[in-house]
Every structure is written in structure tokens, then in C-alpha cells.
């Protein structure tokens, strides 16, 4: 196992631990922090292991941070709908 996969696994464990701790802002601050840390880790994984492993790690991260992805999809759908 190389360092990039170890960092991605550590990110996943820390994301799950942070999700278990109660929060007053529905975990949005933690989600933004995890996104900011996770994007460079995803790039590092893709660089070291190739695009297919990068896509697998991206899917794992999207499953952990599902609500930011859902809201991004809604925003994009609204922007596409208003452009037509």
C-alpha cells in the first residue's frame, strides 16, 4: 500500500469520526474542511495509482459527503434549467 491510499483511508476514517460528533451547523463546516483536504488527496491517489483507482476513491468520498454532492447537483440542474 502506498502513501496516497493510506492518506485516503485516513481521510475516510476521520470523516466517519467527525460525522459521529454532534454539530450545531449540521456538519457543514466539517464537510467544507473535508472537501478542502480531500481534493489534493484525490489528486495524489490519481497521480500514483491511475485514473480508475482515482475514480473509486472519488466515489467513496462522494458516498461519505453525499449532501454537498446532492446540493451541487440541484444547483447545476437549476442553472441548466434557467439557461434554456
KELUM-808052 format. One record per residue: residue number from 1; x, y, z of N, C-alpha, C in turn; residue in one letter. Coordinates in Angstrom, 3 decimals, decimal comma, padded with zeros to 6 digits, always signed. Atoms other than C-alpha are relative to their C-alpha. Last residue first. Example, Ala and Ser with C-alpha at 12.3 -4.5 7.8 and 13.67 -1.06 7.14 Angstrom:
ATOM   pos     n.east    n.north       n.up    ca.east   ca.north      ca.up     c.east    c.north       c.up   code
ATOM     2   -000,820   -001,190   -000,060   +013,670   -001,060   +007,140   -000,770   +001,090   +000,730      s
ATOM     1   +000,890   -001,190   +000,000   +012,300   -004,500   +007,800   +000,900   +001,200   +000,000      a
***
This chain:
ATOM   pos     n.east    n.north       n.up    ca.east   ca.north      ca.up     c.east    c.north       c.up   code
ATOM    84   +000,781   +000,406   +001,183   -032,746   +027,117   -021,528   -001,124   +000,946   -000,292      x
ATOM    83   -000,696   -000,436   +001,210   -030,278   +028,824   -019,170   -000,810   -000,322   -001,257      x
ATOM    82   +000,234   -001,430   +000,202   -032,666   +028,584   -016,206   +000,685   +000,523   -001,254      x
ATOM    81   +001,398   -000,274   +000,296   -032,853   +024,809   -016,482   -000,280   +001,466   -000,254      x
ATOM    80   +000,255   +000,475   +001,360   -029,090   +024,416   -016,737   -001,440   +000,292   -000,392      x
ATOM    79   -000,706   -000,883   +000,919   -028,571   +026,588   -013,658   -000,231   -000,409   -001,453      x
ATOM    78   +000,706   -001,287   +000,039   -031,266   +024,729   -011,713   +000,651   +000,965   -000,974      x
ATOM    77   +001,254   +000,229   +000,714   -029,767   +021,349   -012,641   -000,799   +001,294   -000,108      x
ATOM    76   -000,344   +000,118   +001,420   -026,321   +022,602   -011,587   -001,260   -000,196   -000,823      x
ATOM    75   -000,399   -001,326   +000,474   -027,694   +023,798   -008,227   +000,317   -000,037   -001,494      x
ATOM    74   +001,208   -000,829   +000,086   -029,536   +020,532   -007,624   +000,322   +001,376   -000,560      x
ATOM    73   +000,811   +000,483   +001,120   -026,418   +018,521   -008,455   -001,267   +000,811   -000,185      x
ATOM    72   -000,681   -000,424   +001,221   -024,305   +020,667   -006,123   -000,788   -000,446   -001,229      x
ATOM    71   +000,264   -001,428   +000,178   -026,888   +020,177   -003,359   +000,704   +000,554   -001,233      x
ATOM    70   +001,412   -000,157   +000,355   -026,748   +016,398   -003,818   -000,333   +001,469   -000,247      x
ATOM    69   +000,133   +000,447   +001,385   -022,926   +016,408   -003,855   -001,447   +000,161   -000,468      x
ATOM    68   -000,568   -001,030   +000,887   -022,794   +018,509   -000,663   -000,122   -000,374   -001,480      x
ATOM    67   +000,862   -001,180   +000,060   -025,269   +016,037   +000,864   +000,624   +001,154   -000,774      x
ATOM    66   +001,081   +000,075   +000,976   -023,358   +012,870   -000,098   -000,826   +001,277   -000,075      x
ATOM    65   +000,474   -001,383   +000,043   -020,057   +013,589   +001,630   -001,166   +000,107   -000,985      x
ATOM    64   -000,118   -000,542   -001,357   -019,312   +009,970   +002,600   -000,585   +001,406   +000,053      x
ATOM    63   +000,963   +000,715   -000,835   -020,641   +008,499   -000,639   +000,047   +000,488   +001,437      x
ATOM    62   +001,340   -000,519   +000,274   -018,859   +011,193   -002,629   -001,057   -000,725   +000,829      x
ATOM    61   +000,133   -001,315   -000,621   -015,581   +010,282   -000,946   -001,374   +000,605   -000,220      x
ATOM    60   +000,037   +000,212   -001,447   -016,005   +006,618   -001,865   -000,163   +001,329   +000,736      x
ATOM    59   +001,319   +000,550   -000,328   -016,914   +007,542   -005,442   -000,126   -000,248   +001,500      x
ATOM    58   +000,973   -001,080   +000,160   -013,812   +009,746   -005,680   -001,404   -000,476   +000,365      x
ATOM    57   -000,154   -000,835   -001,197   -011,659   +006,906   -004,283   -000,961   +001,185   -000,060      x
ATOM    56   +000,521   +000,781   -001,129   -013,023   +004,580   -006,979   +000,083   +000,809   +001,286      x
ATOM    55   +001,458   -000,021   +000,083   -012,484   +007,248   -009,640   -000,641   -000,790   +001,141      x
ATOM    54   +000,448   -001,339   -000,357   -008,878   +007,708   -008,524   -001,510   +000,124   -000,043      x
ATOM    53   -000,043   -000,012   -001,475   -008,380   +003,936   -008,660   -000,426   +001,372   +000,506      x
ATOM    52   +001,057   +000,894   -000,473   -009,530   +004,066   -012,273   -000,047   -000,061   +001,516      x
ATOM    51   +001,336   -000,600   -000,037   -007,492   +007,195   -013,079   -001,089   -000,925   +000,533      x
ATOM    50   +000,724   -000,003   +001,259   -004,086   +005,857   -012,127   -001,426   +000,478   +000,150      x
ATOM    49   +000,636   +001,281   +000,269   -002,395   +004,795   -008,915   -000,803   -000,056   -001,287      x
ATOM    48   -000,789   +001,182   -000,319   +000,182   +007,462   -008,090   -000,612   -001,303   -000,504      x
ATOM    47   -001,350   -000,098   +000,538   -001,298   +010,505   -009,827   +000,777   -001,294   +000,228      x
ATOM    46   +000,094   +000,153   +001,443   -004,898   +009,525   -009,127   +001,381   +000,040   -000,645      x
ATOM    45   +000,373   +001,395   +000,276   -004,169   +008,995   -005,438   -000,037   -000,241   -001,504      x
ATOM    44   -001,177   +000,813   -000,312   -002,337   +012,346   -005,263   -000,276   -001,475   -000,281      x
ATOM    43   -000,981   -000,214   +001,066   -005,219   +014,128   -006,992   +001,245   -000,845   +000,185      x
ATOM    42   +000,526   +000,663   +001,191   -007,688   +012,546   -004,570   +000,946   +000,176   -001,187      x
ATOM    41   -000,239   +001,430   -000,211   -005,510   +013,621   -001,631   -000,499   -000,783   -001,212      x
ATOM    40   -001,413   +000,320   +000,283   -005,446   +017,167   -003,025   +000,336   -001,478   +000,206      x
ATOM    39   -000,306   -000,225   +001,417   -009,275   +017,159   -003,232   +001,486   -000,223   -000,302      x
ATOM    38   +000,176   +001,179   +000,834   -009,787   +015,547   +000,173   +000,362   +000,193   -001,452      x
ATOM    37   -001,107   +000,934   -000,220   -008,324   +018,298   +002,361   -000,078   -001,168   -000,983      x
ATOM    36   -001,265   -000,712   +000,247   -010,560   +021,071   +001,029   +001,208   -000,917   +000,188      x
ATOM    35   -000,124   -000,209   +001,446   -013,550   +018,704   +000,807   +001,346   +000,650   -000,318      x
ATOM    34   -000,314   +001,293   +000,607   -013,002   +017,543   +004,392   +000,139   +000,106   -001,515      x
ATOM    33   -001,379   +000,331   -000,352   -012,838   +021,154   +005,615   +000,404   -001,330   -000,657      x
ATOM    32   -000,876   -000,881   +000,782   -016,022   +022,052   +003,734   +001,466   -000,303   +000,275      x
ATOM    31   +000,065   +000,452   +001,393   -017,765   +018,997   +005,202   +000,902   +000,861   -000,881      x
ATOM    30   -000,855   +001,188   +000,131   -016,568   +019,880   +008,695   +000,002   -000,518   -001,433      x
ATOM    29   -001,380   -000,477   -000,145   -018,071   +023,347   +008,398   +000,975   -001,154   -000,166      x
ATOM    28   -000,436   -000,644   +001,233   -021,286   +021,823   +007,020   +001,427   +000,519   +000,087      x
ATOM    27   -001,272   +000,533   +000,514   -021,674   +019,335   +009,889   +000,503   +000,693   -001,264      x
ATOM    26   +000,275   +001,190   +000,818   -025,342   +020,199   +010,594   +001,224   -000,488   -000,771      x
ATOM    25   +000,246   -000,473   +001,362   -024,337   +023,669   +011,891   -000,241   -001,151   -000,986      x
ATOM    24   +001,095   -000,966   +000,027   -024,691   +022,851   +015,604   -000,343   +000,457   -001,410      x
ATOM    23   -000,371   -001,291   +000,571   -022,602   +019,675   +015,463   -001,218   +000,912   -000,029      x
ATOM    22   +001,101   -000,950   +000,232   -022,625   +016,340   +017,287   +000,506   +001,368   -000,468      x
ATOM    21   -000,021   -001,034   -001,025   -019,581   +014,059   +016,792   -001,131   +000,989   -000,278      x
ATOM    20   +000,603   +000,502   -001,232   -020,290   +010,908   +014,781   -000,094   +001,053   +001,094      x
ATOM    19   +001,448   +000,095   +000,183   -019,702   +012,595   +011,413   -000,699   -000,474   +001,264      x
ATOM    18   +000,582   -001,345   -000,068   -016,228   +013,671   +012,514   -001,515   -000,023   -000,165      x
ATOM    17   -000,078   -000,428   -001,397   -015,337   +010,031   +013,210   -000,610   +001,387   +000,165      x
ATOM    16   +001,000   +000,744   -000,763   -016,590   +008,989   +009,775   +000,011   +000,378   +001,476      x
ATOM    15   +001,321   -000,489   +000,404   -014,644   +011,732   +008,035   -001,093   -000,712   +000,780      x
ATOM    14   +000,236   -001,278   -000,679   -011,525   +010,846   +010,060   -001,360   +000,594   -000,383      x
ATOM    13   +000,203   +000,265   -001,431   -011,749   +007,231   +008,933   -000,296   +001,294   +000,738      x
ATOM    12   +001,283   +000,670   -000,182   -012,226   +008,226   +005,308   -000,315   -000,290   +001,456      x
ATOM    11   +001,052   -000,991   +000,251   -009,369   +010,719   +005,373   -001,372   -000,618   +000,234      x
ATOM    10   +000,020   -000,851   -001,192   -007,101   +008,085   +006,956   -001,057   +001,085   -000,131      x
ATOM     9   +000,635   +000,788   -001,056   -008,059   +005,702   +004,151   -000,078   +000,794   +001,301      x
ATOM     8   +001,421   +000,069   +000,324   -007,257   +008,365   +001,562   -000,757   -000,805   +001,053      x
ATOM     7   +000,589   -001,303   -000,308   -003,931   +009,069   +003,263   -001,496   +000,020   -000,292      x
ATOM     6   +000,039   -000,116   -001,464   -003,067   +005,357   +003,238   -000,610   +001,338   +000,421      x
ATOM     5   +001,124   +000,825   -000,438   -004,034   +005,144   -000,444   -000,129   +000,061   +001,522      x
ATOM     4   +001,235   -000,667   +000,423   -001,719   +008,066   -001,209   -001,232   -000,793   +000,441      x
ATOM     3   +000,406   -001,086   -000,893   +001,103   +006,691   +000,886   -001,323   +000,635   -000,394      x
ATOM     2   -000,811   -001,204   +000,059   +001,396   +003,371   -000,948   -000,617   +001,118   +000,864      x
ATOM     1   +000,857   -001,175   +000,000   +000,000   +000,000   +000,000   +000,900   +001,234   +000,000      x
***
